[in-house]
C-alpha cells in the first residue's frame, strides 16, 4: 500500500509528471544511490489496546537518482521511500521524498518540485522546522518528514541568504493505525482529516527565511503563513467506535534560531510565536534553549563526548501544549572517531511539572564494511501521572534494531 503517496494533491502529481518528462534531457552524468534495509521493534510491555501487538518487523527501500546537465548548472534529484510493516498497515507506506529541478545562478538558486527543507539547531525538538509535514509513523520523534511541493528561490548575498517559498499542495500528517504501537488512544483516523480553510489541501502556503552570521554567531529569522502542520483533534465515531479526527487550521508563525560557538561549547536557541485564525486554539510562544559542550579526547582517548543540556517552554496550559511544555533534557553525544563512524546519542527528558514523568532515549550506529550500517535505538517512557503528555505512551517503551545496505 502506498498510503502516503496516494494523498499527494493533484497539483503535486502534475509537478512530478512534468519533472519526469525532463529526465530524458538530463546528461549521462547520472548516479543511482540509496539503501535497502530491515528493522525490528520490540515492545516489552503489553499495549493498552488488545488490538496492538508486541513485535513488528519491516522492510525499507529508499533509492536515489541524481543527474547534472547544462555545465552542472542544472540538476534533477529524485529520492523515493517505501516501507512495509508487519504490524501496522498504516506504517506500510510510500512517499516521494524528493523530486525537484535545481538551477544554480551566480548568486541565486531556484528549486521547483518536491523537496525537504530543514530548519533548526536544538536537539530535543525543532520548533522552527515547519516547511515539511511530519512522517510520524516512520519516526515518533518527528525527525522524519514527507516531501513537500515547492517553488523555492534562494538569494545568496553578502548580507545573508534570503529563502522565499511558495508551497502548493498540503500533506496531512501520518498516524499509526489501529494495530500499530506509538499511537493515540482512541485511534486517530488519518484519512478523515478536515480543514478550516475551504480550499483544504489546495491551499497555497508561503514562507520566508533570512539567515546570516556575525563572527561565531549564526542566526535565522523565519516566517510562515498557511495551513499548520500540526493538527487539532476532534472526537468522532469511526466504525462504531470513538476516534480522533485531525483538523488543520490556518496559522502565522514567526521563528528565530541561533547558534553561538565559543571554543568547544555551542549555545543554541529556537523560539516561535504562533498565531491562529480560529477560535479553536489560542496563540502561544514556545522556546527551546541549551548548550552542548564537547570534551575532546576524553581521558586521553580518541573519543569525543558532547554534553547536552536543553530547556523547553510552551506558554499554553497543560493538556494543550506540545510534548515539551516545561521540560529539561540532559544527555550526551559520544563520537568514537573510528573508521566505522560509530556514534551514540543518549539522554533523558524530564517533565519539571510532573516529576514522575520522563523519557529516556538511546540512539547508536556503526558501519560494517563500506556499505552496511547497523543501528540500535531504545526509548523508555515512565509516567504515572495522567496529566502528563507521556502518560498514554507509558506502555510503549521499545527497543529497535535496524540494518541498512547502501548501494
C-alpha positions in Angstrom: 0.0 0.0 0.0 1.3 3.5 -0.9 -0.8 5.2 1.7 1.1 8.5 1.8 1.8 8.7 -1.9 -1.9 8.3 -2.6 -2.6 11.5 -0.6 -0.5 13.7 -2.9 -2.6 16.5 -4.2 -3.4 16.8 -7.9 -1.1 19.8 -8.5 1.8 17.9 -6.8 1.2 14.9 -9.1 1.3 17.2 -12.1 4.6 18.7 -10.9 6.0 15.2 -10.6 4.9 14.3 -14.1 6.5 17.5 -15.5 9.8 16.7 -13.8 9.7 13.1 -15.0 9.3 14.4 -18.6 12.6 16.3 -18.1 14.6 13.2 -17.2 15.4 12.3 -20.9 17.1 15.7 -21.3 19.5 15.1 -18.4 23.0 14.2 -19.4 24.6 10.8 -18.9 26.3 12.2 -15.8 23.8 10.4 -13.6 24.2 8.5 -10.4 21.9 5.9 -8.7 22.3 5.6 -4.9 20.1 4.6 -2.0 19.7 1.8 0.5 17.7 -1.2 1.4 17.2 -2.4 4.9 15.2 -4.1 7.7 14.0 -3.1 11.1 12.8 -4.9 14.2 10.9 -3.3 17.0 10.1 -5.0 20.3 7.7 -3.5 22.9 8.4 -5.3 26.3 5.0 -4.2 27.8 1.6 -5.2 26.6 -0.3 -2.4 24.9 -3.3 -0.6 26.5 -5.4 -1.8 23.5 -5.7 -5.5 22.8 -5.6 -4.9 19.0 -1.9 -3.8 19.3 0.9 -6.3 19.1 4.3 -6.5 20.8 6.7 -7.0 17.9 7.0 -5.6 14.4 9.3 -6.3 11.5 9.6 -4.1 8.5 11.5 -3.7 5.2 12.5 -0.4 3.6 13.7 0.5 0.2 15.0 4.1 -0.5 16.5 4.6 -3.9 18.0 7.9 -5.0 18.8 9.2 -8.5 20.8 12.3 -9.4 21.8 13.9 -12.7 23.6 17.1 -13.7 23.4 18.9 -17.0 23.9 22.4 -18.6 27.5 22.6 -17.5 26.4 21.4 -14.0 24.2 24.5 -13.5 21.1 22.3 -13.5 20.3 19.0 -11.8 17.4 16.6 -11.3 17.1 15.0 -7.9 14.9 12.0 -7.0 14.5 10.2 -3.7 11.8 7.6 -3.2 10.9 5.8 0.0 8.8 2.7 0.8 8.4 0.7 4.0 6.4 -2.5 4.6 5.5 -3.1 8.2 4.2 -6.5 9.5 2.2 -5.0 12.4 0.6 -1.8 11.1 -0.9 -1.3 7.6 -0.7 2.5 8.1 3.1 2.2 8.6 3.3 0.3 5.3 3.6 3.4 3.2 5.5 5.1 0.3 6.5 8.6 -0.4 8.3 10.8 -2.9 10.8 12.4 -0.5 12.4 14.5 -3.3 11.8 15.1 -7.0 13.0 18.5 -8.0 14.8 20.5 -10.6 17.6 22.8 -9.3 19.2 25.7 -11.2 22.2 27.4 -9.8 23.0 31.0 -10.7 25.9 33.2 -9.8 24.3 34.4 -6.5 20.9 32.7 -6.5 19.3 29.3 -6.8 15.9 28.1 -7.9 14.2 24.8 -7.0 11.0 23.5 -8.4 9.3 20.2 -7.3 9.1 18.1 -4.1 11.9 18.7 -1.6 12.8 18.5 2.1 13.9 21.7 3.9 15.3 21.6 7.4 15.5 24.5 9.9 16.7 24.2 13.4 19.7 23.8 15.8 18.4 22.2 19.0 18.4 18.5 19.9 15.2 17.9 21.9 12.8 19.4 19.3 12.8 21.7 16.2 10.3 24.4 16.8 11.1 26.4 13.7 11.1 23.5 11.3 7.8 23.9 9.6 8.1 23.5 5.8 7.6 19.8 5.6 4.9 17.6 7.2 6.0 15.0 9.8 6.0 11.4 8.8 5.0 10.3 12.3 4.7 6.5 11.6 8.3 6.5 10.4 9.8 8.2 13.5 7.9 9.0 16.7 10.4 11.8 17.5 9.2 13.8 14.5 12.5 13.9 12.7 11.3 12.2 9.5 9.4 14.3 7.0 7.3 13.9 3.9 8.2 15.6 0.6 6.6 19.0 0.1 5.9 20.6 -3.3 7.5 24.0 -3.6 8.9 26.8 -5.7 12.0 27.9 -3.8 14.2 30.9 -4.6 17.4 31.4 -2.6 19.2 34.8 -2.9 22.8 34.4 -1.7 24.2 37.9 -0.9 26.8 39.5 1.3 24.0 40.5 3.7 22.9 36.9 4.1 20.7 34.3 2.4 17.1 35.0 1.8 14.9 31.9 1.1 11.4 32.5 -0.4 8.9 29.7 -0.7 5.5 29.1 -2.4 4.1 25.8 -1.1 1.2 24.3 -3.0 -0.5 21.1 -2.0 -0.9 20.4 1.7 0.0 17.0 3.0 -1.6 15.7 6.2 0.4 14.0 9.0 0.7 10.3 9.1 -0.6 8.3 12.1 -0.3 4.8 13.3 -3.3 2.6 12.6 -5.5 0.6 15.0 -3.0 -2.3 15.1 0.1 -0.1 15.5 2.0 1.0 18.5 3.0 4.5 19.5 -0.5 5.7 18.6 -3.2 7.8 20.3 -6.0 6.3 22.4 -8.5 6.4 20.9 -7.0 5.9 17.5 -6.5 8.8 15.1 -8.2 8.3 11.7 -5.7 9.7 9.3 -7.8 9.6 6.1 -10.7 11.6 7.7 -8.9 14.9 8.1 -10.8 18.2 7.9 -9.8 21.7 7.2 -10.6 25.2 8.5 -10.0 26.7 5.0 -12.4 25.9 2.2 -9.6 25.1 -0.1 -8.4 22.3 2.1 -5.3 20.6 0.6 -5.3 23.0 -2.3 -4.4 26.0 -0.1 -1.1 27.6 -1.1 1.2 28.4 1.8 4.0 30.9 1.8 7.2 31.1 3.9 10.5 33.0 4.0 13.7 32.9 6.0 16.7 35.2 6.3 19.9 33.6 7.6 23.3 35.2 8.2 26.3 35.1 10.5 28.3 37.6 12.5 31.6 36.1 13.7 30.7 32.9 15.6 27.0 33.7 15.7 24.7 32.1 13.2 21.1 33.0 13.1 17.9 32.7 11.1 14.6 34.6 11.1 11.7 32.8 9.6 8.0 33.5 8.7 5.3 31.1 7.7 1.7 31.7 6.6 -0.6 28.9 5.7 -2.0 25.5 6.9 -0.5 24.4 10.2 1.4 21.1 10.0 0.3 20.1 13.5 -3.5 19.3 13.6 -6.0 19.9 16.3 -8.1 16.8 17.2 -11.8 16.4 17.2 -13.7 13.4 18.7 -15.6 11.4 16.1 -17.2 8.0 15.6 -15.5 5.6 13.2 -16.8 2.1 12.6 -19.0 2.3 15.7 -16.1 3.3 18.0 -14.8 6.6 19.4 -11.9 8.0 17.4 -10.0 11.3 16.8 -10.2 13.3 13.6 -7.3 15.6 12.6 -8.4 19.1 11.9 -6.0 21.5 10.2 -6.3 25.3 10.7 -4.6 28.4 9.3 -1.6 29.8 11.2 1.0 32.5 11.1 4.4 31.7 12.7 7.5 33.8 13.3 10.6 31.9 14.2 14.2 32.5 15.4 17.0 30.1 15.5 20.5 30.9 16.7 23.8 29.2 17.4 26.8 30.8 19.1 30.1 28.8 19.2 32.7 29.6 21.8 35.6 27.2 21.9 34.3 23.7 22.4 30.8 25.0 23.5 27.8 25.7 21.3 24.9 27.7 22.7 21.6 27.1 20.8 18.2 28.6 20.8 14.9 28.1 18.9 11.8 30.3 19.5 8.5 30.7 17.8 5.4 32.8 18.1 2.3 31.1 16.5 -1.0 32.8 15.9 -4.2 31.0 14.8 -7.0 32.1 12.5 -9.5 30.1 14.5 -11.2 30.3 17.9 -10.4 26.6 18.4 -6.9 27.3 19.5 -5.0 30.1 21.4 -1.9 31.9 20.3 1.3 30.8 22.0 5.0 31.2 22.4 7.5 28.3 22.7 11.2 28.3 23.3 14.0 25.7 23.4 17.4 26.8 24.6 20.5 25.0 25.7 24.2 24.3 25.3 26.4 21.5 24.0 30.0 21.3 25.4 32.4 18.9 23.7 35.1 17.2 25.6 37.8 16.3 23.0 39.8 13.2 23.7 38.1 12.1 26.9 40.8 10.8 29.3 43.4 10.9 26.6 41.4 8.6 24.3 40.2 9.1 20.8 36.6 9.5 22.0 34.9 12.9 21.9 32.0 13.4 24.3 29.4 16.2 23.8 27.5 17.1 27.0 23.9 18.3 26.2 21.5 20.4 28.3 18.3 22.0 26.9 15.2 23.5 28.5 11.9 23.8 26.6 9.0 26.1 27.5 5.5 26.3 26.0 3.1 29.1 27.1 0.0 27.0 26.6 -1.6 25.3 29.7 -1.1 21.6 30.3 -3.2 19.5 28.1 -3.0 22.0 25.2 0.8 22.4 25.0 3.2 20.5 22.8 5.1 17.5 24.1 7.7 19.7 25.8 5.9 22.3 27.9 8.3 22.7 30.9 10.9 20.0 30.3 14.7 19.6 30.7 16.9 17.4 28.5 20.2 16.2 29.9 22.3 13.9 27.7 25.4 13.3 25.7 26.8 12.6 22.2 29.7 10.2 22.0 31.8 10.0 18.9 34.2 7.0 18.7 36.2 8.6 15.9 36.8 5.2 14.4 36.9 4.0 10.8 33.3 2.7 11.2 32.0 6.2 12.1 30.5 4.8 15.4 28.4 7.2 17.4 25.9 7.3 20.3 23.3 9.8 21.4 21.7 9.3 24.8 19.8 11.3 27.4 16.7 11.8 29.5 13.9 14.4 29.1 12.4 15.2 32.5 9.0 16.8 32.9 9.6 19.5 35.5 5.8 19.8 36.3 5.3 16.0 36.8 8.4 14.7 38.5 7.4 11.0 37.9 7.2 11.5 34.1 10.3 11.2 31.9 11.5 9.8 28.6 14.9 8.1 28.4 16.4 7.5 24.9 19.5 5.9 23.2 20.5 6.1 19.6 23.6 4.4 18.4 25.0 3.4 15.0 28.1 2.0 13.3 29.2 0.7 9.9 30.1 -2.8 8.9 32.4 -2.6 5.9 31.9 0.2 3.4 28.2 -0.3 2.7 26.3 -1.6 5.7 25.1 0.5 8.7 23.6 -1.0 11.8 21.7 1.0 14.4 20.2 0.3 17.8 17.6 2.6 19.3 15.9 2.4 22.7 13.1 4.5 24.2 11.9 4.2 27.8 8.8 6.1 28.9 8.0 6.4 32.5 4.8 8.2 33.7 2.3 7.6 36.5 0.6 11.0 36.1 -2.5 11.2 33.8 -1.9 14.9 33.3 1.4 14.3 31.6 1.7 14.1 27.8 3.8 10.9 28.3 1.0 9.0 30.2 -0.6 7.5 27.1 2.7 6.1 26.0 3.7 4.6 29.3 3.5 1.1 27.9 5.1 2.0 24.6 8.8 1.7 25.6 10.6 -0.1 22.8 13.9 -1.5 21.6 14.7 -1.1 17.8 17.3 -2.7 15.7 17.9 -1.8 12.1 20.4 -2.7 9.3 20.8 -0.8 6.0 22.8 -1.7 2.9 23.8 1.2 0.8 24.3 0.9 -2.9 
